[in-house]
Amino acid sequence: MRVGVFVCECGGNISTTVDMEEVCSQARKMPDVVHAEHVPFLCAEPGVEAVKASIKNDRLDRVVIASCSPHMHEGMFREAVAEAGLNPFLMEYVNVREHCSWVHGDKAEATRKAVDLVRGGVYRARVLEPIEVDTQK
């Protein structure tokens, strides 16, 4: 299994309160994580293209997106993952903006929580089993 973790800085909305390098450093130590990076605006075209390129170049078969509310961008990331050739349901989405940076004033506490949420996302991604769907019925 090859998991990629992508953490959005959200133009400072997340990175002001969460230590992005620490989140990525801890993610790299998690089982099966072969790629972890933080991106200024993951939802912008360069960020989405970086995810797609990493799926292909790093041969990722699972993806964890740590960003803002899934109501805003989860669908877009599922489409991007599918365009890169990965089952879109082998992607996990973790909300570190609303659940960490916007509710914590202490950077160490917010970072710890972000790491824990990413760890949960990696775990969920690792236990997902792709389902073969018979489209001929």
Secondary structure, 3 states (H helix, E strand, C coil): CCEEEEEECHHHCCCCCCCHHHHHHHHHCCCCEEEEEEECCCCCHHHHHHHHHHHHHCCCCEEEEEECCHHHHHHHHHHHHHHCCCCHHHEEEEEHHHHHHCCCCCHHHHHHHHHHHHHHHHHHHHHCCCCCCCCCC
